[in-house]
């Protein structure tokens, strides 16, 4: 990482935050409540606000038993995750029945936090009063407290994050997402996704949504602290939607240089929880790339909308390392000529050579070969369809087929064809090639006996 490419504190403030961000926009970013209003108004996904507390009387007049089983209590103007209490579930109590047996029931006014601590309604009241007095706000000024929907961990992050919800920080400049990192809570950070408190920052390749390298306390690491879980090569789900959501949040905020914190709701997908008008610079360490160079690249671009900005970012900010990681994560390269294993009706795997044909939409299999495997029984024939090929128009039966290509199990619907006079008994259509790169290099397979036989056998 060249020093000239790095964005420093002074440059961030003078050249970007001060120059491109309005005072009104910064006020919105400084308040989680105002941010929520703006995002909700413009249709950007964000967790629902259940209750706001503006004054002490709101605390004592509210029926705390109405709170859901899981929620987050936050200060509107808090810093670094301080003052946030995340509730995961209601506490359980043993109730004795008339027959002497006991059963567990949910308590009305007691909960369990993500840190596995029991907390009561009285505890929450005291905490809200502290927030109102400014205990966690910038400048210790009076603040507003609010209760927000709980966002759990997406299944892909469950073994990577310690008792907290990870988030994705995306730096957006003029509708273009320029850099991103995944922030993973640790035991040291007490479940908070804050790098200064001990969370792990994991760089993400903008082009592919695949994690590249990780930094913890400014040192590069390969695995989650205290475990063998690797941190590179993780494919972030709904990546294009993550980028689109971040850019739409930037547009809604009317700030041109911004950090957007996106969480991955297990059911609802990407949602914005916070925006920052002066985002931290450790994201450069996590990506081992300077922000300055990337920002310079797009400074004078005319970006039409969010979709245009995301397309630009994915085109110009893809790392060379991403291809290697993609290979590790299961995007496999196959040749035009390959060996596959077709599963017979008796679950036996029969290996045959095939042609991987990107010019064909659907997979096709020889009717006699399918009969030998027992795949043409009436219940397995699901339809008849009109087809058009080099031989003209006709009707073909469609059957269920399971086969293995490069170790990947593929279940598909294939058409039955007379391929007895052809080199291969099966062709794989592009419908079944999702997750594969097709390489037209016969030099890699011509050494194999099965390939040689394709070109030496006589046609009957």
C-alpha positions as CSV (number, residue, x, y, z in Angstrom):
1,X,0.0,0.0,0.0
2,X,1.7,3.2,-1.2
3,X,1.7,6.2,1.2
4,X,0.5,8.5,-1.6
5,X,-2.7,6.4,-1.9
6,X,-3.6,6.5,1.8
7,X,-6.2,8.9,3.0
8,X,-5.2,10.6,6.3
9,X,-7.3,12.3,9.0
10,X,-6.7,15.8,7.8
11,X,-7.3,15.0,4.1
12,X,-10.5,13.2,5.0
13,X,-11.8,16.1,6.9
14,X,-10.7,19.0,4.6
15,X,-10.9,17.4,1.2
16,X,-14.0,15.2,1.6
17,X,-16.1,15.5,4.7
18,X,-15.9,19.3,4.9
19,X,-16.0,19.9,1.1
20,X,-18.7,17.4,0.1
21,X,-20.9,17.2,3.2
22,X,-23.5,19.8,4.2
23,X,-24.0,20.9,7.7
24,X,-27.7,19.7,7.6
25,X,-26.6,16.3,6.3
26,X,-24.0,16.0,9.2
27,X,-26.8,16.7,11.7
28,X,-28.8,13.8,10.3
29,X,-25.8,11.5,10.4
30,X,-25.1,12.5,14.1
31,X,-28.6,11.4,15.1
32,X,-29.7,7.8,14.8
33,X,-33.3,8.9,15.1
34,X,-33.0,11.5,12.3
35,X,-31.2,9.0,10.2
36,X,-34.0,6.5,10.7
37,X,-36.6,9.1,9.7
38,X,-34.7,10.0,6.5
39,X,-34.1,6.3,5.5
40,X,-37.7,5.4,6.2
41,X,-39.1,8.3,4.2
42,X,-36.9,7.4,1.2
43,X,-37.6,3.7,1.4
44,X,-34.1,2.5,2.4
45,X,-34.5,-0.7,4.5
46,X,-33.8,0.0,8.2
47,X,-34.9,-1.7,11.4
48,X,-38.2,-0.5,12.8
49,X,-38.2,1.9,15.7
50,X,-40.7,0.6,18.3
51,X,-40.6,3.4,21.0
52,X,-38.9,6.7,21.6
53,X,-38.1,8.3,24.9
54,X,-37.7,12.1,24.8
55,X,-38.2,13.0,28.5
56,X,-38.2,11.3,31.9
57,X,-42.0,11.2,32.1
58,X,-42.0,9.0,28.9
59,X,-40.0,6.4,30.9
60,X,-42.4,6.1,33.8
61,X,-45.6,6.3,31.8
62,X,-44.6,3.5,29.4
63,X,-45.8,-0.1,29.9
64,X,-42.5,-1.9,29.6
65,X,-44.2,-5.3,29.5
66,X,-45.3,-4.4,25.9
67,X,-41.7,-4.7,24.7
68,X,-41.0,-7.7,22.4
69,X,-38.9,-10.6,23.3
70,X,-35.9,-9.3,21.4
71,X,-35.0,-5.6,20.7
72,X,-32.2,-3.1,20.9
73,X,-32.2,0.0,23.2
74,X,-30.0,2.8,21.9
75,X,-29.0,6.4,22.5
76,X,-29.7,8.5,19.4
77,X,-26.3,10.4,19.5
78,X,-24.1,7.7,21.0
79,X,-20.5,7.0,19.9
80,X,-18.7,3.8,19.2
81,X,-21.6,1.5,20.2
82,X,-21.6,2.8,23.8
83,X,-24.9,2.8,25.6
84,X,-26.5,0.2,23.4
85,X,-28.2,-2.8,25.1
86,X,-29.2,-5.6,22.8
87,X,-31.9,-8.0,24.1
88,X,-32.0,-11.5,22.6
89,X,-34.9,-13.1,24.4
90,X,-37.2,-12.9,27.4
91,X,-36.0,-14.4,30.7
92,X,-37.6,-17.6,31.9
93,X,-38.9,-18.4,35.4
94,X,-39.8,-21.7,37.1
95,X,-43.5,-21.7,38.0
96,X,-44.9,-24.4,40.3
97,X,-48.1,-26.0,39.1
98,X,-50.9,-27.3,41.4
99,X,-49.7,-30.9,40.9
100,X,-46.3,-29.9,42.3
101,X,-44.5,-30.0,39.0
102,X,-42.7,-26.9,37.6
103,X,-42.6,-25.4,34.2
104,X,-40.7,-22.6,32.5
105,X,-42.6,-19.5,31.5
106,X,-41.5,-16.2,30.0
107,X,-41.2,-13.3,32.5
108,X,-43.1,-10.2,31.6
109,X,-40.5,-7.7,32.6
110,X,-37.1,-9.4,32.5
111,X,-34.9,-10.3,29.5
112,X,-31.6,-11.8,28.6
113,X,-29.0,-9.7,26.6
114,X,-26.7,-11.0,23.9
115,X,-24.0,-11.0,26.6
116,X,-26.2,-13.5,28.5
117,X,-26.9,-11.1,31.3
118,X,-30.3,-10.9,33.0
119,X,-31.9,-7.4,32.8
120,X,-35.2,-6.1,34.2
121,X,-37.6,-3.3,33.3
122,X,-36.2,-1.3,36.2
123,X,-32.7,-1.7,34.8
124,X,-33.8,-0.5,31.4
125,X,-35.6,2.5,33.0
126,X,-32.4,3.6,34.7
127,X,-30.4,3.1,31.6
128,X,-32.8,5.3,29.5
129,X,-32.7,8.0,32.2
130,X,-28.8,8.0,31.8
131,X,-29.2,8.3,28.1
132,X,-31.6,11.3,28.4
133,X,-29.1,13.0,30.7
134,X,-26.4,12.6,28.0
135,X,-24.2,9.9,29.6
136,X,-23.4,8.5,26.1
137,X,-23.9,11.4,23.8
138,X,-21.4,13.6,22.0
139,X,-20.5,16.5,24.4
140,X,-22.6,14.9,27.1
141,X,-25.6,16.8,25.9
142,X,-29.1,15.6,26.6
143,X,-30.2,12.9,24.3
144,X,-33.1,10.8,23.1
145,X,-33.4,7.0,23.7
146,X,-35.2,4.6,21.4
147,X,-36.1,0.9,21.1
148,X,-35.5,-0.7,17.8
149,X,-36.2,-4.1,16.2
150,X,-33.6,-6.7,16.9
151,X,-31.4,-7.8,14.0
152,X,-29.9,-11.2,14.6
153,X,-27.0,-12.8,12.9
154,X,-27.2,-14.2,9.4
155,X,-26.3,-17.9,9.4
156,X,-23.1,-17.2,7.4
157,X,-21.8,-15.1,10.3
158,X,-22.9,-17.2,13.3
159,X,-19.5,-19.0,13.8
160,X,-17.5,-15.8,13.0
161,X,-19.0,-13.3,15.4
162,X,-19.0,-13.4,19.2
163,X,-22.4,-12.7,20.8
164,X,-23.2,-9.7,18.6
165,X,-24.4,-8.7,15.1
166,X,-21.6,-8.1,12.6
167,X,-22.0,-5.2,10.2
168,X,-20.6,-4.2,6.8
169,X,-19.1,-0.7,6.6
170,X,-19.3,0.7,3.1
171,X,-17.6,4.0,2.1
172,X,-19.7,5.7,-0.6
173,X,-18.6,8.7,-2.5
174,X,-20.9,10.4,-5.0
175,X,-23.1,7.4,-5.5
176,X,-20.1,5.0,-5.9
177,X,-19.2,2.4,-3.2
178,X,-15.4,2.7,-3.1
179,X,-14.4,0.4,-0.2
180,X,-16.1,-2.1,2.2
181,X,-15.2,-4.2,5.2
182,X,-16.9,-6.7,7.4
183,X,-16.7,-5.9,11.1
184,X,-16.9,-9.0,13.4
185,X,-17.6,-8.6,17.1
186,X,-15.2,-10.5,19.4
187,X,-15.1,-11.5,23.1
188,X,-12.7,-8.5,23.7
189,X,-15.1,-6.1,22.0
190,X,-18.0,-7.5,24.1
191,X,-20.1,-8.2,21.1
192,X,-19.7,-4.8,19.5
193,X,-18.6,-4.4,15.9
194,X,-16.1,-1.7,16.8
195,X,-12.5,-2.0,15.7
196,X,-11.2,0.3,18.4
197,X,-12.8,-1.9,21.1
198,X,-11.3,-5.1,19.7
199,X,-13.5,-6.2,16.8
200,X,-12.0,-7.7,13.6
201,X,-12.1,-5.8,10.3
202,X,-12.2,-8.0,7.2
203,X,-11.7,-6.4,3.8
204,X,-14.2,-7.2,1.1
205,X,-13.5,-7.1,-2.6
206,X,-16.1,-4.7,-4.1
207,X,-16.3,-6.5,-7.4
208,X,-17.2,-10.0,-6.0
209,X,-18.3,-9.5,-2.4
210,X,-15.6,-12.0,-1.2
211,X,-13.5,-11.3,1.9
212,X,-9.8,-10.9,1.2
213,X,-7.8,-10.3,4.4
214,X,-8.4,-9.4,8.0
215,X,-6.9,-7.0,10.5
216,X,-7.1,-7.1,14.3
217,X,-5.4,-4.5,16.5
218,X,-3.7,-3.3,13.3
219,X,-2.1,-6.8,12.7
220,X,-3.1,-9.0,9.8
221,X,-4.6,-12.3,10.8
222,X,-5.8,-15.3,8.8
223,X,-8.3,-16.8,11.3
224,X,-10.9,-15.7,13.8
225,X,-9.1,-15.0,17.2
226,X,-9.1,-18.1,19.3
227,X,-10.4,-20.4,16.6
228,X,-9.5,-22.1,13.3
229,X,-12.2,-20.3,11.3
230,X,-10.7,-18.7,8.2
231,X,-11.6,-15.1,7.5
232,X,-10.7,-14.9,3.8
233,X,-12.7,-16.4,1.0
234,X,-16.2,-15.7,2.6
235,X,-18.9,-14.8,0.1
236,X,-21.1,-12.1,1.5
237,X,-24.7,-12.9,0.6
238,X,-26.8,-10.5,-1.4
239,X,-23.7,-8.5,-2.2
240,X,-25.2,-6.4,-5.0
241,X,-28.1,-5.5,-2.7
242,X,-25.7,-4.5,0.0
243,X,-24.0,-2.1,-2.3
244,X,-27.3,-0.7,-3.7
245,X,-28.6,-0.3,-0.1
246,X,-25.5,1.6,0.9
247,X,-25.6,3.9,-2.1
248,X,-29.4,4.6,-1.7
249,X,-28.6,5.6,2.0
250,X,-26.0,8.0,0.8
251,X,-28.4,9.6,-1.7
252,X,-31.1,9.8,1.0
253,X,-28.7,11.5,3.5
254,X,-27.7,14.2,1.0
255,X,-24.1,13.6,2.1
256,X,-21.6,13.0,-0.8
257,X,-18.9,11.3,1.3
258,X,-20.2,8.8,3.8
259,X,-19.7,5.6,5.7
260,X,-22.8,3.4,5.7
261,X,-23.2,0.5,8.2
262,X,-25.3,-2.3,6.8
263,X,-26.5,-5.3,8.7
264,X,-27.7,-8.6,7.2
265,X,-31.1,-9.4,8.6
266,X,-31.5,-13.3,8.5
267,X,-34.9,-13.0,6.8
268,X,-35.2,-9.4,5.4
269,X,-31.7,-9.0,3.9
270,X,-29.5,-5.9,4.0
271,X,-30.6,-3.1,6.3
272,X,-28.9,0.2,7.2
273,X,-28.5,0.8,11.0
274,X,-26.3,3.9,10.9
275,X,-24.5,6.5,8.7
276,X,-21.3,8.4,9.4
277,X,-20.2,11.7,7.9
278,X,-16.6,11.1,8.9
279,X,-16.0,7.4,8.6
280,X,-12.9,5.9,10.2
281,X,-9.9,5.1,8.1
282,X,-9.0,1.6,9.3
283,X,-10.9,0.2,6.4
284,X,-7.8,0.9,4.4
285,X,-5.8,-1.5,6.6
286,X,-8.4,-4.2,6.2
287,X,-8.3,-3.9,2.4
288,X,-4.6,-3.1,2.2
289,X,-5.5,-0.4,-0.2
290,X,-5.6,3.4,0.1
291,X,-8.8,5.3,-0.2
292,X,-7.2,8.4,-1.7
293,X,-6.5,6.7,-5.0
294,X,-10.0,5.2,-5.3
295,X,-11.6,8.5,-4.5
296,X,-9.5,10.3,-7.1
297,X,-10.7,7.8,-9.7
298,X,-14.3,8.8,-9.4
299,X,-14.1,12.4,-8.3
300,X,-15.1,13.8,-11.8
301,X,-17.4,11.0,-12.9
302,X,-21.0,11.8,-13.7
303,X,-23.0,9.0,-12.0
304,X,-26.6,8.8,-13.0
305,X,-28.1,6.7,-10.1
306,X,-27.4,4.0,-7.5
307,X,-27.4,1.2,-10.1
308,X,-24.9,3.1,-12.3
309,X,-22.6,3.8,-9.3
310,X,-22.6,0.1,-8.2
311,X,-21.8,-1.0,-11.8
312,X,-18.9,1.4,-11.9
313,X,-17.5,0.2,-8.6
314,X,-17.7,-3.5,-9.4
315,X,-16.0,-2.8,-12.7
316,X,-13.0,-0.7,-11.5
317,X,-12.4,-1.9,-7.9
318,X,-12.2,-5.6,-8.3
319,X,-8.9,-6.9,-6.8
320,X,-6.6,-9.4,-8.6
321,X,-6.7,-11.5,-5.4
322,X,-10.5,-12.0,-5.9
323,X,-10.0,-14.5,-8.6
324,X,-7.8,-16.7,-6.4
325,X,-10.3,-16.5,-3.6
326,X,-13.2,-17.2,-5.9
327,X,-11.5,-20.4,-7.0
328,X,-11.1,-21.5,-3.3
329,X,-14.8,-20.7,-2.6
330,X,-16.2,-23.2,-5.2
331,X,-16.4,-21.3,-8.5
332,X,-14.8,-24.1,-10.5
333,X,-13.2,-24.1,-13.9
334,X,-14.4,-26.9,-16.3
335,X,-13.3,-27.8,-19.8
336,X,-15.5,-28.2,-22.9
337,X,-14.9,-31.9,-22.6
338,X,-15.3,-33.4,-19.1
339,X,-16.1,-36.6,-17.2
340,X,-19.3,-36.6,-15.2
341,X,-21.0,-39.2,-13.0
342,X,-24.7,-39.8,-13.7
343,X,-26.8,-41.4,-11.0
344,X,-28.8,-44.4,-12.0
345,X,-32.2,-45.4,-10.6
346,X,-30.4,-47.8,-8.3
347,X,-28.2,-44.9,-7.0
348,X,-25.1,-46.2,-8.8
349,X,-22.8,-43.5,-10.3
350,X,-21.9,-44.2,-13.9
351,X,-19.0,-42.2,-15.3
352,X,-19.2,-40.9,-18.9
353,X,-17.5,-38.2,-21.0
354,X,-19.7,-35.3,-21.8
355,X,-19.5,-32.0,-23.8
356,X,-20.0,-28.8,-21.8
357,X,-22.0,-26.8,-24.4
358,X,-22.6,-23.1,-23.5
359,X,-24.5,-22.8,-26.8
360,X,-27.3,-25.1,-25.5
361,X,-29.7,-24.0,-22.8
362,X,-30.8,-27.4,-21.5
363,X,-28.9,-30.6,-20.7
364,X,-29.5,-33.4,-23.1
365,X,-28.9,-37.2,-22.6
366,X,-29.0,-40.1,-25.0
367,X,-32.3,-42.0,-24.7
368,X,-30.7,-45.5,-24.8
369,X,-28.1,-44.6,-22.1
370,X,-30.9,-43.2,-20.0
371,X,-32.9,-46.5,-20.4
372,X,-29.9,-48.5,-19.3
373,X,-29.7,-46.4,-16.1
374,X,-33.4,-47.0,-15.6
375,X,-34.3,-43.3,-15.8
376,X,-37.1,-43.5,-18.3
377,X,-39.7,-45.1,-16.1
378,X,-43.1,-43.2,-16.4
379,X,-43.0,-41.4,-13.1
380,X,-39.6,-39.9,-14.0
381,X,-40.8,-38.5,-17.4
382,X,-42.2,-35.1,-16.3
383,X,-43.1,-33.5,-19.7
384,X,-42.8,-33.3,-23.4
385,X,-41.5,-30.2,-25.0
386,X,-41.0,-28.8,-28.5
387,X,-37.4,-28.4,-29.4
388,X,-35.6,-26.8,-32.3
389,X,-32.0,-27.8,-33.3
390,X,-29.8,-28.6,-36.2
391,X,-31.9,-31.7,-37.0
392,X,-35.1,-29.5,-37.2
393,X,-38.2,-29.3,-35.0
394,X,-39.5,-32.1,-32.9
395,X,-40.9,-33.3,-29.5
396,X,-38.7,-34.5,-26.7
397,X,-39.4,-36.2,-23.4
398,X,-38.0,-34.5,-20.3
399,X,-36.7,-36.5,-17.4
400,X,-35.2,-35.8,-14.0
401,X,-31.4,-36.4,-13.9
402,X,-28.8,-36.2,-11.1
403,X,-25.2,-36.0,-12.1
404,X,-21.8,-34.8,-10.6
405,X,-19.7,-32.3,-12.5
406,X,-16.3,-31.5,-11.0
407,X,-17.5,-32.8,-7.7
408,X,-20.6,-30.7,-7.6
409,X,-24.0,-32.4,-7.4
410,X,-26.5,-31.1,-10.0
411,X,-30.1,-32.1,-10.1
412,X,-31.8,-31.0,-13.4
413,X,-34.4,-31.7,-16.0
414,X,-32.8,-33.1,-19.2
415,X,-34.2,-33.8,-22.6
416,X,-34.0,-37.3,-24.2
417,X,-32.3,-37.4,-27.6
418,X,-30.9,-40.0,-29.9
419,X,-27.2,-39.5,-29.5
420,X,-25.9,-43.0,-30.3
421,X,-24.0,-41.8,-33.4
422,X,-22.4,-38.8,-31.6
423,X,-19.2,-38.6,-29.7
424,X,-20.8,-38.2,-26.3
425,X,-24.0,-39.5,-24.8
426,X,-24.7,-36.3,-22.9
427,X,-24.2,-32.6,-23.3
428,X,-24.4,-30.1,-20.3
429,X,-26.4,-27.0,-21.1
430,X,-25.7,-23.5,-19.6
431,X,-28.8,-23.8,-17.5
432,X,-26.7,-26.2,-15.3
433,X,-23.4,-24.3,-15.3
434,X,-24.1,-21.8,-12.6
435,X,-21.0,-21.4,-10.5
436,X,-18.7,-22.8,-13.2
437,X,-16.2,-21.1,-15.5
438,X,-15.9,-22.9,-18.9
439,X,-12.4,-23.0,-20.4
440,X,-12.0,-24.0,-24.1
441,X,-8.5,-25.6,-23.7
442,X,-8.3,-29.1,-25.1
443,X,-4.6,-29.3,-24.3
444,X,-5.6,-29.9,-20.6
445,X,-7.6,-33.0,-21.4
446,X,-6.0,-34.5,-24.5
447,X,-3.6,-36.5,-22.3
448,X,-6.5,-38.6,-20.8
449,X,-7.5,-41.9,-22.3
450,X,-11.2,-41.2,-22.2
451,X,-10.6,-38.1,-24.3
452,X,-8.5,-39.9,-26.8
453,X,-11.2,-42.6,-27.3
454,X,-13.7,-39.9,-28.2
455,X,-11.7,-39.1,-31.4
456,X,-10.6,-42.7,-32.2
457,X,-13.8,-44.6,-31.8
458,X,-15.6,-45.5,-35.0
459,X,-19.1,-44.3,-35.6
460,X,-21.6,-47.1,-35.9
